[in-house]
């Protein structure tokens, strides 16, 4: 694997890792411990919208084809 692709792939993985765990640590407690009817559905929707953005950024950074990135 060429060095440029390996470095890009590492950045892509770091984005996935940080994006996922950052969202879980922030939105999990927010959705579960705010005593409002809308809090849990709002945090779930926000999580999935955020993950779509993270996936797009990760794919763009990877420099891989979609099947290879997946």
N, CA, C and O atoms as a Maestro MAE file, in Angstrom:
{
 s_m_m2io_version
 :::
 2.0.0
}

f_m_ct {
 s_m_title
 :::
 protein
 m_atom[280] {
  # First column is atom index #
  i_m_mmod_type
  r_m_x_coord
  r_m_y_coord
  r_m_z_coord
  i_m_residue_number
  s_m_chain_name
  s_m_pdb_residue_name
  s_m_pdb_atom_name
  i_m_atomic_number
  :::
  1 25 0.859 -1.174 0.000 1 A "UNK " " N  " 7
  2 3 0.000 0.000 0.000 1 A "UNK " " CA " 6
  3 2 0.903 1.235 0.000 1 A "UNK " " C  " 6
  4 15 1.782 1.358 0.854 1 A "UNK " " O  " 8
  5 25 0.694 2.146 -0.949 2 A "UNK " " N  " 7
  6 3 1.505 3.370 -0.973 2 A "UNK " " CA " 6
  7 2 1.324 4.182 0.308 2 A "UNK " " C  " 6
  8 15 0.260 4.170 0.927 2 A "UNK " " O  " 8
  9 25 2.386 4.883 0.688 3 A "UNK " " N  " 7
  10 3 2.382 5.635 1.951 3 A "UNK " " CA " 6
  11 2 1.277 6.694 1.999 3 A "UNK " " C  " 6
  12 15 0.664 6.889 3.048 3 A "UNK " " O  " 8
  13 25 1.014 7.379 0.885 4 A "UNK " " N  " 7
  14 3 -0.012 8.429 0.864 4 A "UNK " " CA " 6
  15 2 -1.391 7.850 1.162 4 A "UNK " " C  " 6
  16 15 -2.175 8.453 1.894 4 A "UNK " " O  " 8
  17 25 -1.684 6.693 0.603 5 A "UNK " " N  " 7
  18 3 -2.986 6.073 0.843 5 A "UNK " " CA " 6
  19 2 -3.071 5.599 2.296 5 A "UNK " " C  " 6
  20 15 -4.112 5.740 2.938 5 A "UNK " " O  " 8
  21 25 -1.976 5.040 2.810 6 A "UNK " " N  " 7
  22 3 -1.987 4.568 4.193 6 A "UNK " " CA " 6
  23 2 -2.227 5.723 5.155 6 A "UNK " " C  " 6
  24 15 -2.990 5.576 6.109 6 A "UNK " " O  " 8
  25 25 -1.594 6.867 4.925 7 A "UNK " " N  " 7
  26 3 -1.782 8.034 5.780 7 A "UNK " " CA " 6
  27 2 -3.204 8.556 5.666 7 A "UNK " " C  " 6
  28 15 -3.823 8.901 6.672 7 A "UNK " " O  " 8
  29 25 -3.724 8.618 4.444 8 A "UNK " " N  " 7
  30 3 -5.093 9.085 4.245 8 A "UNK " " CA " 6
  31 2 -6.092 8.141 4.901 8 A "UNK " " C  " 6
  32 15 -7.076 8.582 5.496 8 A "UNK " " O  " 8
  33 25 -5.837 6.849 4.791 9 A "UNK " " N  " 7
  34 3 -6.741 5.875 5.396 9 A "UNK " " CA " 6
  35 2 -6.720 5.989 6.917 9 A "UNK " " C  " 6
  36 15 -7.755 5.834 7.565 9 A "UNK " " O  " 8
  37 25 -5.546 6.258 7.490 10 A "UNK " " N  " 7
  38 3 -5.473 6.438 8.939 10 A "UNK " " CA " 6
  39 2 -6.287 7.655 9.366 10 A "UNK " " C  " 6
  40 15 -7.012 7.597 10.359 10 A "UNK " " O  " 8
  41 25 -6.175 8.746 8.632 11 A "UNK " " N  " 7
  42 3 -6.954 9.950 8.950 11 A "UNK " " CA " 6
  43 2 -8.446 9.643 8.852 11 A "UNK " " C  " 6
  44 15 -9.239 10.113 9.668 11 A "UNK " " O  " 8
  45 25 -8.815 8.866 7.864 12 A "UNK " " N  " 7
  46 3 -10.204 8.485 7.676 12 A "UNK " " CA " 6
  47 2 -10.724 7.694 8.874 12 A "UNK " " C  " 6
  48 15 -11.842 7.919 9.337 12 A "UNK " " O  " 8
  49 25 -9.913 6.775 9.366 13 A "UNK " " N  " 7
  50 3 -10.300 5.970 10.525 13 A "UNK " " CA " 6
  51 2 -10.391 6.841 11.773 13 A "UNK " " C  " 6
  52 15 -11.301 6.662 12.583 13 A "UNK " " O  " 8
  53 25 -9.471 7.774 11.938 14 A "UNK " " N  " 7
  54 3 -9.517 8.684 13.088 14 A "UNK " " CA " 6
  55 2 -10.785 9.531 13.074 14 A "UNK " " C  " 6
  56 15 -11.380 9.785 14.121 14 A "UNK " " O  " 8
  57 25 -11.196 9.967 11.885 15 A "UNK " " N  " 7
  58 3 -12.436 10.751 11.768 15 A "UNK " " CA " 6
  59 2 -13.636 9.887 12.166 15 A "UNK " " C  " 6
  60 15 -14.522 10.345 12.888 15 A "UNK " " O  " 8
  61 25 -13.663 8.651 11.700 16 A "UNK " " N  " 7
  62 3 -14.754 7.749 12.072 16 A "UNK " " CA " 6
  63 2 -14.782 7.507 13.582 16 A "UNK " " C  " 6
  64 15 -15.841 7.558 14.208 16 A "UNK " " O  " 8
  65 25 -13.623 7.246 14.150 17 A "UNK " " N  " 7
  66 3 -13.522 6.975 15.582 17 A "UNK " " CA " 6
  67 2 -13.966 8.190 16.401 17 A "UNK " " C  " 6
  68 15 -14.811 8.072 17.288 17 A "UNK " " O  " 8
  69 25 -13.401 9.337 16.103 18 A "UNK " " N  " 7
  70 3 -13.729 10.550 16.850 18 A "UNK " " CA " 6
  71 2 -15.166 10.992 16.658 18 A "UNK " " C  " 6
  72 15 -15.823 11.423 17.606 18 A "UNK " " O  " 8
  73 25 -15.654 10.885 15.428 19 A "UNK " " N  " 7
  74 3 -17.032 11.285 15.142 19 A "UNK " " CA " 6
  75 2 -18.041 10.413 15.852 19 A "UNK " " C  " 6
  76 15 -19.036 10.910 16.380 19 A "UNK " " O  " 8
  77 25 -17.790 9.103 15.867 20 A "UNK " " N  " 7
  78 3 -18.713 8.175 16.523 20 A "UNK " " CA " 6
  79 2 -18.703 8.368 18.038 20 A "UNK " " C  " 6
  80 15 -19.747 8.598 18.648 20 A "UNK " " O  " 8
  81 25 -17.520 8.272 18.639 21 A "UNK " " N  " 7
  82 3 -17.448 8.337 20.094 21 A "UNK " " CA " 6
  83 2 -17.788 9.715 20.636 21 A "UNK " " C  " 6
  84 15 -18.357 9.832 21.721 21 A "UNK " " O  " 8
  85 25 -17.446 10.754 19.897 22 A "UNK " " N  " 7
  86 3 -17.831 12.094 20.323 22 A "UNK " " CA " 6
  87 2 -19.339 12.246 20.360 22 A "UNK " " C  " 6
  88 15 -19.895 12.814 21.300 22 A "UNK " " O  " 8
  89 25 -19.998 11.730 19.325 23 A "UNK " " N  " 7
  90 3 -21.463 11.801 19.276 23 A "UNK " " CA " 6
  91 2 -22.096 10.962 20.375 23 A "UNK " " C  " 6
  92 15 -23.053 11.394 21.016 23 A "UNK " " O  " 8
  93 25 -21.562 9.756 20.595 24 A "UNK " " N  " 7
  94 3 -22.121 8.883 21.629 24 A "UNK " " CA " 6
  95 2 -21.995 9.528 23.010 24 A "UNK " " C  " 6
  96 15 -22.944 9.539 23.794 24 A "UNK " " O  " 8
  97 25 -20.807 10.063 23.290 25 A "UNK " " N  " 7
  98 3 -20.580 10.642 24.620 25 A "UNK " " CA " 6
  99 2 -21.384 11.916 24.846 25 A "UNK " " C  " 6
  100 15 -21.744 12.223 25.983 25 A "UNK " " O  " 8
  101 25 -21.669 12.653 23.794 26 A "UNK " " N  " 7
  102 3 -22.432 13.885 23.936 26 A "UNK " " CA " 6
  103 2 -23.944 13.637 23.839 26 A "UNK " " C  " 6
  104 15 -24.709 14.093 24.688 26 A "UNK " " O  " 8
  105 25 -24.358 12.922 22.814 27 A "UNK " " N  " 7
  106 3 -25.790 12.766 22.560 27 A "UNK " " CA " 6
  107 2 -26.454 11.680 23.405 27 A "UNK " " C  " 6
  108 15 -27.654 11.756 23.671 27 A "UNK " " O  " 8
  109 25 -25.696 10.680 23.827 28 A "UNK " " N  " 7
  110 3 -26.273 9.624 24.669 28 A "UNK " " CA " 6
  111 2 -26.850 10.183 25.961 28 A "UNK " " C  " 6
  112 15 -28.043 10.034 26.226 28 A "UNK " " O  " 8
  113 25 -26.006 10.825 26.769 29 A "UNK " " N  " 7
  114 3 -26.544 11.409 28.008 29 A "UNK " " CA " 6
  115 2 -27.582 12.502 27.747 29 A "UNK " " C  " 6
  116 15 -28.557 12.626 28.488 29 A "UNK " " O  " 8
  117 25 -27.371 13.286 26.703 30 A "UNK " " N  " 7
  118 3 -28.321 14.350 26.392 30 A "UNK " " CA " 6
  119 2 -29.713 13.776 26.137 30 A "UNK " " C  " 6
  120 15 -30.704 14.266 26.681 30 A "UNK " " O  " 8
  121 25 -29.780 12.749 25.316 31 A "UNK " " N  " 7
  122 3 -31.076 12.162 24.983 31 A "UNK " " CA " 6
  123 2 -31.730 11.416 26.123 31 A "UNK " " C  " 6
  124 15 -32.956 11.350 26.209 31 A "UNK " " O  " 8
  125 25 -30.914 10.851 27.002 32 A "UNK " " N  " 7
  126 3 -31.473 10.025 28.070 32 A "UNK " " CA " 6
  127 2 -31.777 10.775 29.356 32 A "UNK " " C  " 6
  128 15 -32.682 10.387 30.095 32 A "UNK " " O  " 8
  129 25 -31.045 11.833 29.634 33 A "UNK " " N  " 7
  130 3 -31.187 12.475 30.932 33 A "UNK " " CA " 6
  131 2 -31.902 13.819 30.910 33 A "UNK " " C  " 6
  132 15 -32.194 14.371 31.971 33 A "UNK " " O  " 8
  133 25 -32.190 14.356 29.739 34 A "UNK " " N  " 7
  134 3 -33.023 15.556 29.679 34 A "UNK " " CA " 6
  135 2 -34.475 15.094 29.795 34 A "UNK " " C  " 6
  136 15 -34.924 14.228 29.044 34 A "UNK " " O  " 8
  137 25 -35.180 15.665 30.717 35 A "UNK " " N  " 7
  138 3 -36.538 15.213 31.015 35 A "UNK " " CA " 6
  139 2 -37.568 15.925 30.133 35 A "UNK " " C  " 6
  140 15 -38.486 16.581 30.627 35 A "UNK " " O  " 8
  141 25 -37.396 15.783 28.848 36 A "UNK " " N  " 7
  142 3 -38.351 16.321 27.882 36 A "UNK " " CA " 6
  143 2 -38.752 15.184 26.945 36 A "UNK " " C  " 6
  144 15 -37.963 14.281 26.669 36 A "UNK " " O  " 8
  145 25 -39.978 15.243 26.468 37 A "UNK " " N  " 7
  146 3 -40.491 14.198 25.591 37 A "UNK " " CA " 6
  147 2 -39.709 14.098 24.281 37 A "UNK " " C  " 6
  148 15 -39.564 13.006 23.731 37 A "UNK " " O  " 8
  149 25 -39.215 15.204 23.787 38 A "UNK " " N  " 7
  150 3 -38.552 15.259 22.492 38 A "UNK " " CA " 6
  151 2 -37.065 14.935 22.556 38 A "UNK " " C  " 6
  152 15 -36.449 14.760 21.505 38 A "UNK " " O  " 8
  153 25 -36.460 14.847 23.728 39 A "UNK " " N  " 7
  154 3 -35.005 14.744 23.858 39 A "UNK " " CA " 6
  155 2 -34.434 13.465 23.238 39 A "UNK " " C  " 6
  156 15 -33.455 13.534 22.495 39 A "UNK " " O  " 8
  157 25 -35.013 12.318 23.523 40 A "UNK " " N  " 7
  158 3 -34.479 11.064 23.004 40 A "UNK " " CA " 6
  159 2 -34.623 10.961 21.482 40 A "UNK " " C  " 6
  160 15 -33.645 10.638 20.808 40 A "UNK " " O  " 8
  161 25 -35.812 11.224 20.914 41 A "UNK " " N  " 7
  162 3 -35.895 11.176 19.449 41 A "UNK " " CA " 6
  163 2 -34.981 12.208 18.776 41 A "UNK " " C  " 6
  164 15 -34.392 11.927 17.733 41 A "UNK " " O  " 8
  165 25 -34.865 13.384 19.364 42 A "UNK " " N  " 7
  166 3 -34.016 14.414 18.778 42 A "UNK " " CA " 6
  167 2 -32.554 13.997 18.806 42 A "UNK " " C  " 6
  168 15 -31.824 14.247 17.847 42 A "UNK " " O  " 8
  169 25 -32.113 13.365 19.892 43 A "UNK " " N  " 7
  170 3 -30.715 12.954 19.960 43 A "UNK " " CA " 6
  171 2 -30.443 11.800 18.992 43 A "UNK " " C  " 6
  172 15 -29.354 11.728 18.424 43 A "UNK " " O  " 8
  173 25 -31.402 10.904 18.793 44 A "UNK " " N  " 7
  174 3 -31.218 9.808 17.836 44 A "UNK " " CA " 6
  175 2 -31.140 10.336 16.407 44 A "UNK " " C  " 6
  176 15 -30.281 9.909 15.635 44 A "UNK " " O  " 8
  177 25 -32.016 11.248 16.054 45 A "UNK " " N  " 7
  178 3 -31.994 11.839 14.711 45 A "UNK " " CA " 6
  179 2 -30.710 12.626 14.498 45 A "UNK " " C  " 6
  180 15 -30.099 12.544 13.432 45 A "UNK " " O  " 8
  181 25 -30.299 13.386 15.502 46 A "UNK " " N  " 7
  182 3 -29.062 14.158 15.407 46 A "UNK " " CA " 6
  183 2 -27.861 13.235 15.248 46 A "UNK " " C  " 6
  184 15 -26.952 13.529 14.472 46 A "UNK " " O  " 8
  185 25 -27.850 12.119 15.978 47 A "UNK " " N  " 7
  186 3 -26.752 11.165 15.874 47 A "UNK " " CA " 6
  187 2 -26.613 10.653 14.446 47 A "UNK " " C  " 6
  188 15 -25.512 10.660 13.895 47 A "UNK " " O  " 8
  189 25 -27.709 10.210 13.838 48 A "UNK " " N  " 7
  190 3 -27.622 9.633 12.497 48 A "UNK " " CA " 6
  191 2 -27.296 10.684 11.443 48 A "UNK " " C  " 6
  192 15 -26.575 10.389 10.490 48 A "UNK " " O  " 8
  193 25 -27.804 11.888 11.590 49 A "UNK " " N  " 7
  194 3 -27.428 12.964 10.661 49 A "UNK " " CA " 6
  195 2 -25.939 13.265 10.796 49 A "UNK " " C  " 6
  196 15 -25.247 13.446 9.794 49 A "UNK " " O  " 8
  197 25 -25.448 13.319 12.024 50 A "UNK " " N  " 7
  198 3 -24.024 13.551 12.273 50 A "UNK " " CA " 6
  199 2 -23.178 12.426 11.667 50 A "UNK " " C  " 6
  200 15 -22.140 12.694 11.062 50 A "UNK " " O  " 8
  201 25 -23.610 11.174 11.824 51 A "UNK " " N  " 7
  202 3 -22.831 10.054 11.296 51 A "UNK " " CA " 6
  203 2 -22.772 10.089 9.771 51 A "UNK " " C  " 6
  204 15 -21.752 9.711 9.196 51 A "UNK " " O  " 8
  205 25 -23.819 10.525 9.113 52 A "UNK " " N  " 7
  206 3 -23.773 10.642 7.652 52 A "UNK " " CA " 6
  207 2 -22.712 11.657 7.252 52 A "UNK " " C  " 6
  208 15 -21.970 11.432 6.296 52 A "UNK " " O  " 8
  209 25 -22.634 12.761 7.965 53 A "UNK " " N  " 7
  210 3 -21.601 13.769 7.699 53 A "UNK " " CA " 6
  211 2 -20.214 13.187 7.957 53 A "UNK " " C  " 6
  212 15 -19.296 13.395 7.164 53 A "UNK " " O  " 8
  213 25 -20.061 12.460 9.062 54 A "UNK " " N  " 7
  214 3 -18.772 11.842 9.393 54 A "UNK " " CA " 6
  215 2 -18.373 10.837 8.321 54 A "UNK " " C  " 6
  216 15 -17.207 10.795 7.928 54 A "UNK " " O  " 8
  217 25 -19.307 10.032 7.841 55 A "UNK " " N  " 7
  218 3 -18.996 9.059 6.792 55 A "UNK " " CA " 6
  219 2 -18.535 9.750 5.516 55 A "UNK " " C  " 6
  220 15 -17.596 9.290 4.866 55 A "UNK " " O  " 8
  221 25 -19.183 10.842 5.155 56 A "UNK " " N  " 7
  222 3 -18.796 11.580 3.943 56 A "UNK " " CA " 6
  223 2 -17.379 12.138 4.095 56 A "UNK " " C  " 6
  224 15 -16.567 12.030 3.176 56 A "UNK " " O  " 8
  225 25 -17.085 12.725 5.239 57 A "UNK " " N  " 7
  226 3 -15.748 13.276 5.477 57 A "UNK " " CA " 6
  227 2 -14.709 12.157 5.478 57 A "UNK " " C  " 6
  228 15 -13.638 12.305 4.890 57 A "UNK " " O  " 8
  229 25 -15.015 11.055 6.127 58 A "UNK " " N  " 7
  230 3 -14.093 9.930 6.178 58 A "UNK " " CA " 6
  231 2 -13.815 9.388 4.780 58 A "UNK " " C  " 6
  232 15 -12.666 9.108 4.438 58 A "UNK " " O  " 8
  233 25 -14.853 9.242 3.982 59 A "UNK " " N  " 7
  234 3 -14.684 8.749 2.617 59 A "UNK " " CA " 6
  235 2 -13.835 9.704 1.794 59 A "UNK " " C  " 6
  236 15 -12.962 9.273 1.042 59 A "UNK " " O  " 8
  237 25 -14.088 10.999 1.935 60 A "UNK " " N  " 7
  238 3 -13.324 11.996 1.179 60 A "UNK " " CA " 6
  239 2 -11.851 11.969 1.583 60 A "UNK " " C  " 6
  240 15 -10.978 12.102 0.726 60 A "UNK " " O  " 8
  241 25 -11.569 11.801 2.849 61 A "UNK " " N  " 7
  242 3 -10.183 11.754 3.320 61 A "UNK " " CA " 6
  243 2 -9.462 10.474 2.922 61 A "UNK " " C  " 6
  244 15 -8.242 10.477 2.756 61 A "UNK " " O  " 8
  245 25 -10.197 9.389 2.768 62 A "UNK " " N  " 7
  246 3 -9.569 8.092 2.530 62 A "UNK " " CA " 6
  247 2 -8.898 7.997 1.166 62 A "UNK " " C  " 6
  248 15 -7.851 7.362 1.034 62 A "UNK " " O  " 8
  249 25 -9.482 8.614 0.162 63 A "UNK " " N  " 7
  250 3 -8.952 8.490 -1.195 63 A "UNK " " CA " 6
  251 2 -9.192 7.113 -1.782 63 A "UNK " " C  " 6
  252 15 -8.555 6.746 -2.769 63 A "UNK " " O  " 8
  253 25 -10.087 6.350 -1.203 64 A "UNK " " N  " 7
  254 3 -10.371 5.001 -1.661 64 A "UNK " " CA " 6
  255 2 -11.660 4.982 -2.463 64 A "UNK " " C  " 6
  256 15 -12.441 5.933 -2.444 64 A "UNK " " O  " 8
  257 25 -11.865 3.869 -3.175 65 A "UNK " " N  " 7
  258 3 -13.142 3.650 -3.842 65 A "UNK " " CA " 6
  259 2 -14.158 3.259 -2.773 65 A "UNK " " C  " 6
  260 15 -13.773 2.775 -1.709 65 A "UNK " " O  " 8
  261 25 -15.458 3.463 -3.042 66 A "UNK " " N  " 7
  262 3 -16.467 3.185 -2.023 66 A "UNK " " CA " 6
  263 2 -16.388 1.774 -1.425 66 A "UNK " " C  " 6
  264 15 -16.490 1.610 -0.209 66 A "UNK " " O  " 8
  265 25 -16.209 0.772 -2.267 67 A "UNK " " N  " 7
  266 3 -16.156 -0.604 -1.760 67 A "UNK " " CA " 6
  267 2 -14.929 -0.814 -0.880 67 A "UNK " " C  " 6
  268 15 -15.011 -1.508 0.133 67 A "UNK " " O  " 8
  269 25 -13.791 -0.222 -1.251 68 A "UNK " " N  " 7
  270 3 -12.577 -0.346 -0.440 68 A "UNK " " CA " 6
  271 2 -12.733 0.393 0.882 68 A "UNK " " C  " 6
  272 15 -12.305 -0.092 1.929 68 A "UNK " " O  " 8
  273 25 -13.351 1.577 0.826 69 A "UNK " " N  " 7
  274 3 -13.551 2.360 2.043 69 A "UNK " " CA " 6
  275 2 -14.457 1.608 3.012 69 A "UNK " " C  " 6
  276 15 -14.182 1.554 4.210 69 A "UNK " " O  " 8
  277 25 -15.543 1.025 2.488 70 A "UNK " " N  " 7
  278 3 -16.500 0.318 3.321 70 A "UNK " " CA " 6
  279 2 -15.839 -0.871 3.988 70 A "UNK " " C  " 6
  280 15 -16.489 -1.599 4.737 70 A "UNK " " O  " 8
  :::
 }
 m_bond[279] {
  # First column is bond index #
  i_m_from
  i_m_to
  i_m_order
  :::
  1 1 2 1
  2 2 3 1
  3 3 4 2
  4 3 5 1
  5 5 6 1
  6 6 7 1
  7 7 8 2
  8 7 9 1
  9 9 10 1
  10 10 11 1
  11 11 12 2
  12 11 13 1
  13 13 14 1
  14 14 15 1
  15 15 16 2
  16 15 17 1
  17 17 18 1
  18 18 19 1
  19 19 20 2
  20 19 21 1
  21 21 22 1
  22 22 23 1
  23 23 24 2
  24 23 25 1
  25 25 26 1
  26 26 27 1
  27 27 28 2
  28 27 29 1
  29 29 30 1
  30 30 31 1
  31 31 32 2
  32 31 33 1
  33 33 34 1
  34 34 35 1
  35 35 36 2
  36 35 37 1
  37 37 38 1
  38 38 39 1
  39 39 40 2
  40 39 41 1
  41 41 42 1
  42 42 43 1
  43 43 44 2
  44 43 45 1
  45 45 46 1
  46 46 47 1
  47 47 48 2
  48 47 49 1
  49 49 50 1
  50 50 51 1
  51 51 52 2
  52 51 53 1
  53 53 54 1
  54 54 55 1
  55 55 56 2
  56 55 57 1
  57 57 58 1
  58 58 59 1
  59 59 60 2
  60 59 61 1
  61 61 62 1
  62 62 63 1
  63 63 64 2
  64 63 65 1
  65 65 66 1
  66 66 67 1
  67 67 68 2
  68 67 69 1
  69 69 70 1
  70 70 71 1
  71 71 72 2
  72 71 73 1
  73 73 74 1
  74 74 75 1
  75 75 76 2
  76 75 77 1
  77 77 78 1
  78 78 79 1
  79 79 80 2
  80 79 81 1
  81 81 82 1
  82 82 83 1
  83 83 84 2
  84 83 85 1
  85 85 86 1
  86 86 87 1
  87 87 88 2
  88 87 89 1
  89 89 90 1
  90 90 91 1
  91 91 92 2
  92 91 93 1
  93 93 94 1
  94 94 95 1
  95 95 96 2
  96 95 97 1
  97 97 98 1
  98 98 99 1
  99 99 100 2
  100 99 101 1
  101 101 102 1
  102 102 103 1
  103 103 104 2
  104 103 105 1
  105 105 106 1
  106 106 107 1
  107 107 108 2
  108 107 109 1
  109 109 110 1
  110 110 111 1
  111 111 112 2
  112 111 113 1
  113 113 114 1
  114 114 115 1
  115 115 116 2
  116 115 117 1
  117 117 118 1
  118 118 119 1
  119 119 120 2
  120 119 121 1
  121 121 122 1
  122 122 123 1
  123 123 124 2
  124 123 125 1
  125 125 126 1
  126 126 127 1
  127 127 128 2
  128 127 129 1
  129 129 130 1
  130 130 131 1
  131 131 132 2
  132 131 133 1
  133 133 134 1
  134 134 135 1
  135 135 136 2
  136 135 137 1
  137 137 138 1
  138 138 139 1
  139 139 140 2
  140 139 141 1
  141 141 142 1
  142 142 143 1
  143 143 144 2
  144 143 145 1
  145 145 146 1
  146 146 147 1
  147 147 148 2
  148 147 149 1
  149 149 150 1
  150 150 151 1
  151 151 152 2
  152 151 153 1
  153 153 154 1
  154 154 155 1
  155 155 156 2
  156 155 157 1
  157 157 158 1
  158 158 159 1
  159 159 160 2
  160 159 161 1
  161 161 162 1
  162 162 163 1
  163 163 164 2
  164 163 165 1
  165 165 166 1
  166 166 167 1
  167 167 168 2
  168 167 169 1
  169 169 170 1
  170 170 171 1
  171 171 172 2
  172 171 173 1
  173 173 174 1
  174 174 175 1
  175 175 176 2
  176 175 177 1
  177 177 178 1
  178 178 179 1
  179 179 180 2
  180 179 181 1
  181 181 182 1
  182 182 183 1
  183 183 184 2
  184 183 185 1
  185 185 186 1
  186 186 187 1
  187 187 188 2
  188 187 189 1
  189 189 190 1
  190 190 191 1
  191 191 192 2
  192 191 193 1
  193 193 194 1
  194 194 195 1
  195 195 196 2
  196 195 197 1
  197 197 198 1
  198 198 199 1
  199 199 200 2
  200 199 201 1
  201 201 202 1
  202 202 203 1
  203 203 204 2
  204 203 205 1
  205 205 206 1
  206 206 207 1
  207 207 208 2
  208 207 209 1
  209 209 210 1
  210 210 211 1
  211 211 212 2
  212 211 213 1
  213 213 214 1
  214 214 215 1
  215 215 216 2
  216 215 217 1
  217 217 218 1
  218 218 219 1
  219 219 220 2
  220 219 221 1
  221 221 222 1
  222 222 223 1
  223 223 224 2
  224 223 225 1
  225 225 226 1
  226 226 227 1
  227 227 228 2
  228 227 229 1
  229 229 230 1
  230 230 231 1
  231 231 232 2
  232 231 233 1
  233 233 234 1
  234 234 235 1
  235 235 236 2
  236 235 237 1
  237 237 238 1
  238 238 239 1
  239 239 240 2
  240 239 241 1
  241 241 242 1
  242 242 243 1
  243 243 244 2
  244 243 245 1
  245 245 246 1
  246 246 247 1
  247 247 248 2
  248 247 249 1
  249 249 250 1
  250 250 251 1
  251 251 252 2
  252 251 253 1
  253 253 254 1
  254 254 255 1
  255 255 256 2
  256 255 257 1
  257 257 258 1
  258 258 259 1
  259 259 260 2
  260 259 261 1
  261 261 262 1
  262 262 263 1
  263 263 264 2
  264 263 265 1
  265 265 266 1
  266 266 267 1
  267 267 268 2
  268 267 269 1
  269 269 270 1
  270 270 271 1
  271 271 272 2
  272 271 273 1
  273 273 274 1
  274 274 275 1
  275 275 276 2
  276 275 277 1
  277 277 278 1
  278 278 279 1
  279 279 280 2
  :::
 }
}
